[in-house]
């Protein structure tokens, strides 16, 4: 079944900078749409690496999540690809102008979503 990007109202205003507009109008809807896939991808990652994620304390979970995104470039690029693959041609043009800034934002948003899911 095809997925549609959710519409997130009231997060973009006329005073919002272009980078923030792109983040709120494009990146956030994509992560909301792909949330379950990202969680499944992360769960698969920790399972394959035999990380006992369920039994460790919250601070250690934070450290592991942060470490995965800092050190495992392949995993990081896979997550970035999940986003980039949903861009339209116009969105991709905006993205390439500031790709390193958007990479940081994508990873930060993704980390926060994973933390919010696993640290309750």
Secondary structure, 3 states (H helix, E strand, C coil): CCCCCCCCCCCCCCCCCHHHHHHHHHHHHHHHHCHHHHHHHHHHHHHHCCCCHHHCCHHHHHHHHHHHHHHCHHHHHHHHHHHHCCCCHHHHHHHHHCHHHHHHHHHHHHHHHHHHHHCC
